[in-house]
Amino acid sequence: MDKVGKSIILIGLIVVIISAAIWLFGDKLRFLGRLPGDIRIEKENFKVYIPITTMLLVSVLLSAIMWIVQRMSK
């Protein structure tokens, strides 16, 4: 159980650090959400936004981070 507690604390710290970075440097990450493959449909009274490519990029980054964390905890 000790490893589970440490893992939860580590994941929480990573989430806090990533959130703080996005909050501080979010204005410089304007390309996120406007990548090729993201779908934006804007009409007069209708807006649809489907960030397919952005979510794939975020998923790959989070998977890499989790892989690194897992390798470090062994």
N, CA, C, O and CB atoms as a CASP TS submission, in Angstrom:
PFRMAT TS
TARGET T0000
AUTHOR 0000-0000-0000
METHOD Language model
MODEL 1
PARENT N/A
ATOM      1  N   MET     1       0.821  -1.204   0.000  1.00  0.00           N
ATOM      2  CA  MET     1       0.000   0.000   0.000  1.00  0.00           C
ATOM      3  C   MET     1       0.859   1.258   0.000  1.00  0.00           C
ATOM      4  O   MET     1       0.414   2.315  -0.450  1.00  0.00           O
ATOM      5  CB  MET     1      -0.931   0.003   1.204  1.00  0.00           C
ATOM      6  N   ASP     2       2.075   1.151   0.498  1.00  0.00           N
ATOM      7  CA  ASP     2       2.937   2.320   0.559  1.00  0.00           C
ATOM      8  C   ASP     2       3.248   2.850  -0.835  1.00  0.00           C
ATOM      9  O   ASP     2       3.311   4.063  -1.030  1.00  0.00           O
ATOM     10  CB  ASP     2       4.227   1.986   1.293  1.00  0.00           C
ATOM     11  N   LYS     3       3.442   1.957  -1.809  1.00  0.00           N
ATOM     12  CA  LYS     3       3.721   2.376  -3.184  1.00  0.00           C
ATOM     13  C   LYS     3       2.520   3.069  -3.800  1.00  0.00           C
ATOM     14  O   LYS     3       2.677   4.018  -4.568  1.00  0.00           O
ATOM     15  CB  LYS     3       4.124   1.177  -4.037  1.00  0.00           C
ATOM     16  N   VAL     4       1.326   2.607  -3.471  1.00  0.00           N
ATOM     17  CA  VAL     4       0.110   3.218  -4.019  1.00  0.00           C
ATOM     18  C   VAL     4      -0.009   4.662  -3.532  1.00  0.00           C
ATOM     19  O   VAL     4      -0.323   5.557  -4.316  1.00  0.00           O
ATOM     20  CB  VAL     4      -1.151   2.401  -3.612  1.00  0.00           C
ATOM     21  N   GLY     5       0.237   4.886  -2.260  1.00  0.00           N
ATOM     22  CA  GLY     5       0.166   6.236  -1.709  1.00  0.00           C
ATOM     23  C   GLY     5       1.173   7.171  -2.356  1.00  0.00           C
ATOM     24  O   GLY     5       0.845   8.304  -2.708  1.00  0.00           O
ATOM     25  N   LYS     6       2.395   6.694  -2.510  1.00  0.00           N
ATOM     26  CA  LYS     6       3.432   7.510  -3.158  1.00  0.00           C
ATOM     27  C   LYS     6       3.076   7.797  -4.609  1.00  0.00           C
ATOM     28  O   LYS     6       3.323   8.898  -5.103  1.00  0.00           O
ATOM     29  CB  LYS     6       4.794   6.806  -3.083  1.00  0.00           C
ATOM     30  N   SER     7       2.498   6.817  -5.295  1.00  0.00           N
ATOM     31  CA  SER     7       2.106   7.014  -6.694  1.00  0.00           C
ATOM     32  C   SER     7       1.003   8.060  -6.808  1.00  0.00           C
ATOM     33  O   SER     7       1.035   8.904  -7.703  1.00  0.00           O
ATOM     34  CB  SER     7       1.641   5.687  -7.314  1.00  0.00           C
ATOM     35  N   ILE     8       0.031   8.006  -5.907  1.00  0.00           N
ATOM     36  CA  ILE     8      -1.060   8.986  -5.942  1.00  0.00           C
ATOM     37  C   ILE     8      -0.527  10.387  -5.670  1.00  0.00           C
ATOM     38  O   ILE     8      -0.938  11.342  -6.329  1.00  0.00           O
ATOM     39  CB  ILE     8      -2.151   8.623  -4.913  1.00  0.00           C
ATOM     40  N   ILE     9       0.379  10.521  -4.713  1.00  0.00           N
ATOM     41  CA  ILE     9       0.977  11.831  -4.426  1.00  0.00           C
ATOM     42  C   ILE     9       1.772  12.320  -5.626  1.00  0.00           C
ATOM     43  O   ILE     9       1.689  13.496  -5.980  1.00  0.00           O
ATOM     44  CB  ILE     9       1.886  11.760  -3.177  1.00  0.00           C
ATOM     45  N   LEU    10       2.541  11.442  -6.257  1.00  0.00           N
ATOM     46  CA  LEU    10       3.338  11.823  -7.426  1.00  0.00           C
ATOM     47  C   LEU    10       2.449  12.256  -8.585  1.00  0.00           C
ATOM     48  O   LEU    10       2.731  13.257  -9.243  1.00  0.00           O
ATOM     49  CB  LEU    10       4.234  10.660  -7.863  1.00  0.00           C
ATOM     50  N   ILE    11       1.386  11.515  -8.836  1.00  0.00           N
ATOM     51  CA  ILE    11       0.455  11.888  -9.909  1.00  0.00           C
ATOM     52  C   ILE    11      -0.194  13.233  -9.604  1.00  0.00           C
ATOM     53  O   ILE    11      -0.353  14.063 -10.500  1.00  0.00           O
ATOM     54  CB  ILE    11      -0.631  10.802 -10.094  1.00  0.00           C
ATOM     55  N   GLY    12      -0.566  13.452  -8.352  1.00  0.00           N
ATOM     56  CA  GLY    12      -1.139  14.738  -7.955  1.00  0.00           C
ATOM     57  C   GLY    12      -0.176  15.886  -8.179  1.00  0.00           C
ATOM     58  O   GLY    12      -0.577  16.942  -8.669  1.00  0.00           O
ATOM     59  N   LEU    13       1.087  15.699  -7.829  1.00  0.00           N
ATOM     60  CA  LEU    13       2.090  16.741  -8.050  1.00  0.00           C
ATOM     61  C   LEU    13       2.295  17.018  -9.533  1.00  0.00           C
ATOM     62  O   LEU    13       2.438  18.171  -9.943  1.00  0.00           O
ATOM     63  CB  LEU    13       3.415  16.342  -7.410  1.00  0.00           C
ATOM     64  N   ILE    14       2.309  15.971 -10.326  1.00  0.00           N
ATOM     65  CA  ILE    14       2.455  16.151 -11.777  1.00  0.00           C
ATOM     66  C   ILE    14       1.280  16.940 -12.333  1.00  0.00           C
ATOM     67  O   ILE    14       1.472  17.837 -13.155  1.00  0.00           O
ATOM     68  CB  ILE    14       2.563  14.786 -12.491  1.00  0.00           C
ATOM     69  N   VAL    15       0.071  16.620 -11.896  1.00  0.00           N
ATOM     70  CA  VAL    15      -1.116  17.345 -12.356  1.00  0.00           C
ATOM     71  C   VAL    15      -1.043  18.820 -11.944  1.00  0.00           C
ATOM     72  O   VAL    15      -1.390  19.699 -12.733  1.00  0.00           O
ATOM     73  CB  VAL    15      -2.401  16.694 -11.789  1.00  0.00           C
ATOM     74  N   VAL    16      -0.597  19.093 -10.726  1.00  0.00           N
ATOM     75  CA  VAL    16      -0.470  20.481 -10.257  1.00  0.00           C
ATOM     76  C   VAL    16       0.573  21.233 -11.090  1.00  0.00           C
ATOM     77  O   VAL    16       0.346  22.378 -11.481  1.00  0.00           O
ATOM     78  CB  VAL    16      -0.082  20.517  -8.754  1.00  0.00           C
ATOM     79  N   ILE    17       1.695  20.603 -11.357  1.00  0.00           N
ATOM     80  CA  ILE    17       2.758  21.257 -12.140  1.00  0.00           C
ATOM     81  C   ILE    17       2.292  21.529 -13.568  1.00  0.00           C
ATOM     82  O   ILE    17       2.519  22.616 -14.099  1.00  0.00           O
ATOM     83  CB  ILE    17       4.035  20.383 -12.158  1.00  0.00           C
ATOM     84  N   ILE    18       1.645  20.552 -14.187  1.00  0.00           N
ATOM     85  CA  ILE    18       1.150  20.747 -15.547  1.00  0.00           C
ATOM     86  C   ILE    18       0.078  21.833 -15.578  1.00  0.00           C
ATOM     87  O   ILE    18       0.063  22.659 -16.490  1.00  0.00           O
ATOM     88  CB  ILE    18       0.590  19.430 -16.111  1.00  0.00           C
ATOM     89  N   SER    19      -0.813  21.839 -14.595  1.00  0.00           N
ATOM     90  CA  SER    19      -1.866  22.859 -14.539  1.00  0.00           C
ATOM     91  C   SER    19      -1.277  24.245 -14.358  1.00  0.00           C
ATOM     92  O   SER    19      -1.720  25.196 -15.002  1.00  0.00           O
ATOM     93  CB  SER    19      -2.846  22.558 -13.404  1.00  0.00           C
ATOM     94  N   ALA    20      -0.282  24.372 -13.489  1.00  0.00           N
ATOM     95  CA  ALA    20       0.365  25.665 -13.279  1.00  0.00           C
ATOM     96  C   ALA    20       1.072  26.134 -14.549  1.00  0.00           C
ATOM     97  O   ALA    20       1.027  27.317 -14.885  1.00  0.00           O
ATOM     98  CB  ALA    20       1.363  25.580 -12.118  1.00  0.00           C
ATOM     99  N   ALA    21       1.722  25.212 -15.252  1.00  0.00           N
ATOM    100  CA  ALA    21       2.407  25.581 -16.494  1.00  0.00           C
ATOM    101  C   ALA    21       1.414  26.047 -17.545  1.00  0.00           C
ATOM    102  O   ALA    21       1.667  27.025 -18.248  1.00  0.00           O
ATOM    103  CB  ALA    21       3.221  24.399 -17.031  1.00  0.00           C
ATOM    104  N   ILE    22       0.289  25.359 -17.658  1.00  0.00           N
ATOM    105  CA  ILE    22      -0.732  25.770 -18.619  1.00  0.00           C
ATOM    106  C   ILE    22      -1.305  27.125 -18.244  1.00  0.00           C
ATOM    107  O   ILE    22      -1.553  27.963 -19.111  1.00  0.00           O
ATOM    108  CB  ILE    22      -1.851  24.727 -18.700  1.00  0.00           C
ATOM    109  N   TRP    23      -1.513  27.337 -16.962  1.00  0.00           N
ATOM    110  CA  TRP    23      -2.065  28.608 -16.498  1.00  0.00           C
ATOM    111  C   TRP    23      -1.096  29.757 -16.762  1.00  0.00           C
ATOM    112  O   TRP    23      -1.513  30.834 -17.188  1.00  0.00           O
ATOM    113  CB  TRP    23      -2.395  28.532 -15.004  1.00  0.00           C
ATOM    114  N   LEU    24       0.200  29.533 -16.511  1.00  0.00           N
ATOM    115  CA  LEU    24       1.195  30.590 -16.694  1.00  0.00           C
ATOM    116  C   LEU    24       1.553  30.819 -18.159  1.00  0.00           C
ATOM    117  O   LEU    24       1.726  31.960 -18.587  1.00  0.00           O
ATOM    118  CB  LEU    24       2.444  30.256 -15.917  1.00  0.00           C
ATOM    119  N   PHE    25       1.665  29.742 -18.922  1.00  0.00           N
ATOM    120  CA  PHE    25       2.144  29.849 -20.294  1.00  0.00           C
ATOM    121  C   PHE    25       1.073  29.510 -21.325  1.00  0.00           C
ATOM    122  O   PHE    25       1.394  29.252 -22.485  1.00  0.00           O
ATOM    123  CB  PHE    25       3.331  28.949 -20.487  1.00  0.00           C
ATOM    124  N   GLY    26      -0.175  29.507 -20.922  1.00  0.00           N
ATOM    125  CA  GLY    26      -1.272  29.131 -21.812  1.00  0.00           C
ATOM    126  C   GLY    26      -1.418  30.026 -23.020  1.00  0.00           C
ATOM    127  O   GLY    26      -1.818  29.575 -24.093  1.00  0.00           O
ATOM    128  N   ASP    27      -1.089  31.309 -22.846  1.00  0.00           N
ATOM    129  CA  ASP    27      -1.210  32.229 -23.978  1.00  0.00           C
ATOM    130  C   ASP    27      -0.182  31.934 -25.063  1.00  0.00           C
ATOM    131  O   ASP    27      -0.363  32.346 -26.209  1.00  0.00           O
ATOM    132  CB  ASP    27      -1.059  33.665 -23.504  1.00  0.00           C
ATOM    133  N   LYS    28       0.886  31.232 -24.725  1.00  0.00           N
ATOM    134  CA  LYS    28       1.905  30.871 -25.710  1.00  0.00           C
ATOM    135  C   LYS    28       1.615  29.529 -26.368  1.00  0.00           C
ATOM    136  O   LYS    28       2.319  29.129 -27.296  1.00  0.00           O
ATOM    137  CB  LYS    28       3.271  30.833 -25.055  1.00  0.00           C
ATOM    138  N   LEU    29       0.591  28.835 -25.899  1.00  0.00           N
ATOM    139  CA  LEU    29       0.220  27.532 -26.468  1.00  0.00           C
ATOM    140  C   LEU    29      -1.016  27.658 -27.348  1.00  0.00           C
ATOM    141  O   LEU    29      -1.883  26.784 -27.333  1.00  0.00           O
ATOM    142  CB  LEU    29      -0.032  26.504 -25.349  1.00  0.00           C
ATOM    143  N   ARG    30      -1.098  28.708 -28.089  1.00  0.00           N
ATOM    144  CA  ARG    30      -2.275  28.950 -28.921  1.00  0.00           C
ATOM    145  C   ARG    30      -2.435  27.933 -30.047  1.00  0.00           C
ATOM    146  O   ARG    30      -3.527  27.772 -30.591  1.00  0.00           O
ATOM    147  CB  ARG    30      -2.206  30.331 -29.506  1.00  0.00           C
ATOM    148  N   PHE    31      -1.346  27.248 -30.395  1.00  0.00           N
ATOM    149  CA  PHE    31      -1.442  26.246 -31.463  1.00  0.00           C
ATOM    150  C   PHE    31      -2.281  25.051 -31.033  1.00  0.00           C
ATOM    151  O   PHE    31      -2.848  24.364 -31.882  1.00  0.00           O
ATOM    152  CB  PHE    31      -0.049  25.777 -31.880  1.00  0.00           C
ATOM    153  N   LEU    32      -2.371  24.788 -29.729  1.00  0.00           N
ATOM    154  CA  LEU    32      -3.213  23.692 -29.262  1.00  0.00           C
ATOM    155  C   LEU    32      -4.667  24.058 -29.521  1.00  0.00           C
ATOM    156  O   LEU    32      -5.120  25.141 -29.148  1.00  0.00           O
ATOM    157  CB  LEU    32      -2.970  23.393 -27.748  1.00  0.00           C
ATOM    158  N   GLY    33      -5.370  23.177 -30.141  1.00  0.00           N
ATOM    159  CA  GLY    33      -6.753  23.445 -30.497  1.00  0.00           C
ATOM    160  C   GLY    33      -6.903  23.977 -31.904  1.00  0.00           C
ATOM    161  O   GLY    33      -8.020  24.129 -32.399  1.00  0.00           O
ATOM    162  N   ARG    34      -5.797  24.259 -32.548  1.00  0.00           N
ATOM    163  CA  ARG    34      -5.821  24.741 -33.929  1.00  0.00           C
ATOM    164  C   ARG    34      -4.891  23.929 -34.808  1.00  0.00           C
ATOM    165  O   ARG    34      -4.413  24.401 -35.840  1.00  0.00           O
ATOM    166  CB  ARG    34      -5.438  26.216 -33.989  1.00  0.00           C
ATOM    167  N   LEU    35      -4.646  22.716 -34.387  1.00  0.00           N
ATOM    168  CA  LEU    35      -3.775  21.834 -35.159  1.00  0.00           C
ATOM    169  C   LEU    35      -4.528  21.281 -36.365  1.00  0.00           C
ATOM    170  O   LEU    35      -5.757  21.216 -36.352  1.00  0.00           O
ATOM    171  CB  LEU    35      -3.244  20.681 -34.277  1.00  0.00           C
ATOM    172  N   PRO    36      -3.801  20.885 -37.402  1.00  0.00           N
ATOM    173  CA  PRO    36      -4.465  20.227 -38.521  1.00  0.00           C
ATOM    174  C   PRO    36      -5.137  18.944 -38.030  1.00  0.00           C
ATOM    175  O   PRO    36      -4.506  18.134 -37.352  1.00  0.00           O
ATOM    176  CB  PRO    36      -3.456  19.919 -39.660  1.00  0.00           C
ATOM    177  N   GLY    37      -6.370  18.765 -38.360  1.00  0.00           N
ATOM    178  CA  GLY    37      -7.114  17.605 -37.900  1.00  0.00           C
ATOM    179  C   GLY    37      -8.152  17.953 -36.843  1.00  0.00           C
ATOM    180  O   GLY    37      -9.075  17.175 -36.600  1.00  0.00           O
ATOM    181  N   ASP    38      -8.007  19.118 -36.212  1.00  0.00           N
ATOM    182  CA  ASP    38      -9.031  19.595 -35.284  1.00  0.00           C
ATOM    183  C   ASP    38     -10.187  20.159 -36.102  1.00  0.00           C
ATOM    184  O   ASP    38      -9.978  20.920 -37.046  1.00  0.00           O
ATOM    185  CB  ASP    38      -8.456  20.674 -34.298  1.00  0.00           C
ATOM    186  N   ILE    39     -11.382  19.787 -35.739  1.00  0.00           N
ATOM    187  CA  ILE    39     -12.557  20.198 -36.508  1.00  0.00           C
ATOM    188  C   ILE    39     -13.224  21.377 -35.823  1.00  0.00           C
ATOM    189  O   ILE    39     -13.582  21.306 -34.647  1.00  0.00           O
ATOM    190  CB  ILE    39     -13.557  19.026 -36.667  1.00  0.00           C
ATOM    191  N   ARG    40     -13.388  22.461 -36.567  1.00  0.00           N
ATOM    192  CA  ARG    40     -14.090  23.650 -36.072  1.00  0.00           C
ATOM    193  C   ARG    40     -15.140  24.037 -37.099  1.00  0.00           C
ATOM    194  O   ARG    40     -14.826  24.307 -38.258  1.00  0.00           O
ATOM    195  CB  ARG    40     -13.098  24.838 -35.805  1.00  0.00           C
ATOM    196  N   ILE    41     -16.374  24.061 -36.665  1.00  0.00           N
ATOM    197  CA  ILE    41     -17.467  24.490 -37.530  1.00  0.00           C
ATOM    198  C   ILE    41     -18.144  25.664 -36.833  1.00  0.00           C
ATOM    199  O   ILE    41     -18.705  25.518 -35.747  1.00  0.00           O
ATOM    200  CB  ILE    41     -18.487  23.315 -37.819  1.00  0.00           C
ATOM    201  N   GLU    42     -18.085  26.812 -37.464  1.00  0.00           N
ATOM    202  CA  GLU    42     -18.702  28.005 -36.891  1.00  0.00           C
ATOM    203  C   GLU    42     -19.678  28.590 -37.903  1.00  0.00           C
ATOM    204  O   GLU    42     -19.300  28.957 -39.016  1.00  0.00           O
ATOM    205  CB  GLU    42     -17.626  29.056 -36.485  1.00  0.00           C
ATOM    206  N   LYS    43     -20.920  28.668 -37.502  1.00  0.00           N
ATOM    207  CA  LYS    43     -21.947  29.290 -38.321  1.00  0.00           C
ATOM    208  C   LYS    43     -22.609  30.380 -37.494  1.00  0.00           C
ATOM    209  O   LYS    43     -22.178  30.673 -36.379  1.00  0.00           O
ATOM    210  CB  LYS    43     -22.993  28.242 -38.819  1.00  0.00           C
ATOM    211  N   GLU    44     -23.628  30.964 -38.030  1.00  0.00           N
ATOM    212  CA  GLU    44     -24.253  32.110 -37.380  1.00  0.00           C
ATOM    213  C   GLU    44     -24.694  31.808 -35.941  1.00  0.00           C
ATOM    214  O   GLU    44     -24.303  32.527 -35.021  1.00  0.00           O
ATOM    215  CB  GLU    44     -25.444  32.568 -38.194  1.00  0.00           C
ATOM    216  N   ASN    45     -25.477  30.789 -35.735  1.00  0.00           N
ATOM    217  CA  ASN    45     -25.978  30.461 -34.403  1.00  0.00           C
ATOM    218  C   ASN    45     -25.528  29.083 -33.937  1.00  0.00           C
ATOM    219  O   ASN    45     -26.194  28.458 -33.113  1.00  0.00           O
ATOM    220  CB  ASN    45     -27.486  30.534 -34.386  1.00  0.00           C
ATOM    221  N   PHE    46     -24.408  28.611 -34.455  1.00  0.00           N
ATOM    222  CA  PHE    46     -24.005  27.230 -34.212  1.00  0.00           C
ATOM    223  C   PHE    46     -22.483  27.125 -34.219  1.00  0.00           C
ATOM    224  O   PHE    46     -21.833  27.565 -35.167  1.00  0.00           O
ATOM    225  CB  PHE    46     -24.619  26.286 -35.269  1.00  0.00           C
ATOM    226  N   LYS    47     -21.916  26.544 -33.164  1.00  0.00           N
ATOM    227  CA  LYS    47     -20.467  26.326 -33.112  1.00  0.00           C
ATOM    228  C   LYS    47     -20.203  24.915 -32.622  1.00  0.00           C
ATOM    229  O   LYS    47     -20.773  24.472 -31.625  1.00  0.00           O
ATOM    230  CB  LYS    47     -19.767  27.370 -32.190  1.00  0.00           C
ATOM    231  N   VAL    48     -19.326  24.209 -33.339  1.00  0.00           N
ATOM    232  CA  VAL    48     -18.909  22.869 -32.949  1.00  0.00           C
ATOM    233  C   VAL    48     -17.384  22.837 -32.999  1.00  0.00           C
ATOM    234  O   VAL    48     -16.767  23.300 -33.958  1.00  0.00           O
ATOM    235  CB  VAL    48     -19.543  21.767 -33.883  1.00  0.00           C
ATOM    236  N   TYR    49     -16.803  22.289 -31.962  1.00  0.00           N
ATOM    237  CA  TYR    49     -15.358  22.183 -31.896  1.00  0.00           C
ATOM    238  C   TYR    49     -15.005  20.769 -31.457  1.00  0.00           C
ATOM    239  O   TYR    49     -15.402  20.342 -30.373  1.00  0.00           O
ATOM    240  CB  TYR    49     -14.756  23.244 -30.927  1.00  0.00           C
ATOM    241  N   ILE    50     -14.260  20.035 -32.290  1.00  0.00           N
ATOM    242  CA  ILE    50     -13.854  18.664 -31.981  1.00  0.00           C
ATOM    243  C   ILE    50     -12.329  18.594 -32.145  1.00  0.00           C
ATOM    244  O   ILE    50     -11.828  18.479 -33.263  1.00  0.00           O
ATOM    245  CB  ILE    50     -14.592  17.610 -32.919  1.00  0.00           C
ATOM    246  N   PRO    51     -11.596  18.663 -31.028  1.00  0.00           N
ATOM    247  CA  PRO    51     -10.120  18.702 -31.087  1.00  0.00           C
ATOM    248  C   PRO    51      -9.481  17.319 -31.188  1.00  0.00           C
ATOM    249  O   PRO    51      -8.838  16.867 -30.241  1.00  0.00           O
ATOM    250  CB  PRO    51      -9.577  19.408 -29.862  1.00  0.00           C
ATOM    251  N   ILE    52      -9.648  16.649 -32.313  1.00  0.00           N
ATOM    252  CA  ILE    52      -9.161  15.280 -32.480  1.00  0.00           C
ATOM    253  C   ILE    52      -7.632  15.212 -32.358  1.00  0.00           C
ATOM    254  O   ILE    52      -7.113  14.431 -31.561  1.00  0.00           O
ATOM    255  CB  ILE    52      -9.608  14.723 -33.841  1.00  0.00           C
ATOM    256  N   THR    53      -6.928  16.004 -33.122  1.00  0.00           N
ATOM    257  CA  THR    53      -5.468  15.967 -33.129  1.00  0.00           C
ATOM    258  C   THR    53      -4.898  16.426 -31.792  1.00  0.00           C
ATOM    259  O   THR    53      -3.931  15.845 -31.299  1.00  0.00           O
ATOM    260  CB  THR    53      -4.919  16.838 -34.258  1.00  0.00           C
ATOM    261  N   THR    54      -5.478  17.446 -31.210  1.00  0.00           N
ATOM    262  CA  THR    54      -5.007  17.927 -29.918  1.00  0.00           C
ATOM    263  C   THR    54      -5.153  16.846 -28.854  1.00  0.00           C
ATOM    264  O   THR    54      -4.248  16.656 -28.041  1.00  0.00           O
ATOM    265  CB  THR    54      -5.774  19.188 -29.503  1.00  0.00           C
ATOM    266  N   MET    55      -6.270  16.139 -28.848  1.00  0.00           N
ATOM    267  CA  MET    55      -6.477  15.086 -27.852  1.00  0.00           C
ATOM    268  C   MET    55      -5.533  13.912 -28.075  1.00  0.00           C
ATOM    269  O   MET    55      -5.094  13.288 -27.109  1.00  0.00           O
ATOM    270  CB  MET    55      -7.923  14.601 -27.886  1.00  0.00           C
ATOM    271  N   LEU    56      -5.213  13.600 -29.325  1.00  0.00           N
ATOM    272  CA  LEU    56      -4.230  12.548 -29.602  1.00  0.00           C
ATOM    273  C   LEU    56      -2.851  12.952 -29.076  1.00  0.00           C
ATOM    274  O   LEU    56      -2.138  12.134 -28.494  1.00  0.00           O
ATOM    275  CB  LEU    56      -4.160  12.255 -31.120  1.00  0.00           C
ATOM    276  N   LEU    57      -2.484  14.210 -29.283  1.00  0.00           N
ATOM    277  CA  LEU    57      -1.202  14.711 -28.798  1.00  0.00           C
ATOM    278  C   LEU    57      -1.145  14.680 -27.277  1.00  0.00           C
ATOM    279  O   LEU    57      -0.137  14.260 -26.709  1.00  0.00           O
ATOM    280  CB  LEU    57      -0.958  16.133 -29.306  1.00  0.00           C
ATOM    281  N   VAL    58      -2.190  15.110 -26.620  1.00  0.00           N
ATOM    282  CA  VAL    58      -2.248  15.089 -25.157  1.00  0.00           C
ATOM    283  C   VAL    58      -2.188  13.653 -24.650  1.00  0.00           C
ATOM    284  O   VAL    58      -1.511  13.381 -23.658  1.00  0.00           O
ATOM    285  CB  VAL    58      -3.530  15.785 -24.650  1.00  0.00           C
ATOM    286  N   SER    59      -2.871  12.746 -25.302  1.00  0.00           N
ATOM    287  CA  SER    59      -2.863  11.344 -24.902  1.00  0.00           C
ATOM    288  C   SER    59      -1.468  10.734 -25.009  1.00  0.00           C
ATOM    289  O   SER    59      -1.044   9.999 -24.117  1.00  0.00           O
ATOM    290  CB  SER    59      -3.842  10.552 -25.755  1.00  0.00           C
ATOM    291  N   VAL    60      -0.759  11.032 -26.085  1.00  0.00           N
ATOM    292  CA  VAL    60       0.597  10.519 -26.261  1.00  0.00           C
ATOM    293  C   VAL    60       1.518  11.085 -25.181  1.00  0.00           C
ATOM    294  O   VAL    60       2.326  10.351 -24.613  1.00  0.00           O
ATOM    295  CB  VAL    60       1.135  10.870 -27.668  1.00  0.00           C
ATOM    296  N   LEU    61       1.406  12.366 -24.897  1.00  0.00           N
ATOM    297  CA  LEU    61       2.245  12.980 -23.867  1.00  0.00           C
ATOM    298  C   LEU    61       1.957  12.399 -22.487  1.00  0.00           C
ATOM    299  O   LEU    61       2.888  12.098 -21.740  1.00  0.00           O
ATOM    300  CB  LEU    61       2.033  14.491 -23.847  1.00  0.00           C
ATOM    301  N   LEU    62       0.688  12.239 -22.143  1.00  0.00           N
ATOM    302  CA  LEU    62       0.338  11.666 -20.846  1.00  0.00           C
ATOM    303  C   LEU    62       0.778  10.207 -20.744  1.00  0.00           C
ATOM    304  O   LEU    62       1.210   9.765 -19.679  1.00  0.00           O
ATOM    305  CB  LEU    62      -1.167  11.776 -20.610  1.00  0.00           C
ATOM    306  N   SER    63       0.674   9.467 -21.824  1.00  0.00           N
ATOM    307  CA  SER    63       1.136   8.074 -21.820  1.00  0.00           C
ATOM    308  C   SER    63       2.650   8.011 -21.608  1.00  0.00           C
ATOM    309  O   SER    63       3.140   7.151 -20.876  1.00  0.00           O
ATOM    310  CB  SER    63       0.753   7.370 -23.143  1.00  0.00           C
ATOM    311  N   ALA    64       3.379   8.908 -22.241  1.00  0.00           N
ATOM    312  CA  ALA    64       4.835   8.941 -22.065  1.00  0.00           C
ATOM    313  C   ALA    64       5.199   9.307 -20.632  1.00  0.00           C
ATOM    314  O   ALA    64       6.115   8.720 -20.056  1.00  0.00           O
ATOM    315  CB  ALA    64       5.476   9.940 -23.044  1.00  0.00           C
ATOM    316  N   ILE    65       4.498  10.261 -20.059  1.00  0.00           N
ATOM    317  CA  ILE    65       4.762  10.653 -18.673  1.00  0.00           C
ATOM    318  C   ILE    65       4.477   9.488 -17.730  1.00  0.00           C
ATOM    319  O   ILE    65       5.265   9.206 -16.827  1.00  0.00           O
ATOM    320  CB  ILE    65       3.910  11.881 -18.282  1.00  0.00           C
ATOM    321  N   MET    66       3.353   8.817 -17.942  1.00  0.00           N
ATOM    322  CA  MET    66       3.011   7.681 -17.080  1.00  0.00           C
ATOM    323  C   MET    66       4.015   6.544 -17.245  1.00  0.00           C
ATOM    324  O   MET    66       4.331   5.869 -16.265  1.00  0.00           O
ATOM    325  CB  MET    66       1.595   7.180 -17.392  1.00  0.00           C
ATOM    326  N   TRP    67       4.524   6.313 -18.453  1.00  0.00           N
ATOM    327  CA  TRP    67       5.523   5.290 -18.682  1.00  0.00           C
ATOM    328  C   TRP    67       6.807   5.630 -17.914  1.00  0.00           C
ATOM    329  O   TRP    67       7.421   4.759 -17.299  1.00  0.00           O
ATOM    330  CB  TRP    67       5.808   5.143 -20.191  1.00  0.00           C
ATOM    331  N   ILE    68       7.200   6.901 -17.960  1.00  0.00           N
ATOM    332  CA  ILE    68       8.409   7.333 -17.239  1.00  0.00           C
ATOM    333  C   ILE    68       8.222   7.174 -15.736  1.00  0.00           C
ATOM    334  O   ILE    68       9.120   6.685 -15.050  1.00  0.00           O
ATOM    335  CB  ILE    68       8.751   8.802 -17.578  1.00  0.00           C
ATOM    336  N   VAL    69       7.078   7.578 -15.221  1.00  0.00           N
ATOM    337  CA  VAL    69       6.788   7.444 -13.793  1.00  0.00           C
ATOM    338  C   VAL    69       6.824   5.983 -13.377  1.00  0.00           C
ATOM    339  O   VAL    69       7.371   5.646 -12.327  1.00  0.00           O
ATOM    340  CB  VAL    69       5.421   8.058 -13.457  1.00  0.00           C
ATOM    341  N   GLN    70       6.247   5.122 -14.193  1.00  0.00           N
ATOM    342  CA  GLN    70       6.227   3.698 -13.886  1.00  0.00           C
ATOM    343  C   GLN    70       7.644   3.114 -13.870  1.00  0.00           C
ATOM    344  O   GLN    70       7.985   2.309 -13.003  1.00  0.00           O
ATOM    345  CB  GLN    70       5.359   2.953 -14.902  1.00  0.00           C
ATOM    346  N   ARG    71       8.448   3.524 -14.827  1.00  0.00           N
ATOM    347  CA  ARG    71       9.831   3.022 -14.890  1.00  0.00           C
ATOM    348  C   ARG    71      10.662   3.519 -13.698  1.00  0.00           C
ATOM    349  O   ARG    71      11.535   2.806 -13.204  1.00  0.00           O
ATOM    350  CB  ARG    71      10.497   3.460 -16.214  1.00  0.00           C
ATOM    351  N   MET    72      10.383   4.742 -13.245  1.00  0.00           N
ATOM    352  CA  MET    72      11.135   5.297 -12.120  1.00  0.00           C
ATOM    353  C   MET    72      10.729   4.674 -10.796  1.00  0.00           C
ATOM    354  O   MET    72      11.527   4.646  -9.859  1.00  0.00           O
ATOM    355  CB  MET    72      10.944   6.797 -12.056  1.00  0.00           C
ATOM    356  N   SER    73       9.503   4.174 -10.702  1.00  0.00           N
ATOM    357  CA  SER    73       9.017   3.626  -9.433  1.00  0.00           C
ATOM    358  C   SER    73       9.465   2.183  -9.213  1.00  0.00           C
ATOM    359  O   SER    73       9.253   1.634  -8.132  1.00  0.00           O
ATOM    360  CB  SER    73       7.503   3.703  -9.383  1.00  0.00           C
ATOM    361  N   LYS    74      10.071   1.570 -10.208  1.00  0.00           N
ATOM    362  CA  LYS    74      10.524   0.171 -10.054  1.00  0.00           C
ATOM    363  C   LYS    74      11.844   0.113  -9.331  1.00  0.00           C
ATOM    364  O   LYS    74      12.380  -0.973  -9.110  1.00  0.00           O
ATOM    365  CB  LYS    74      10.651  -0.520 -11.419  1.00  0.00           C
TER
END
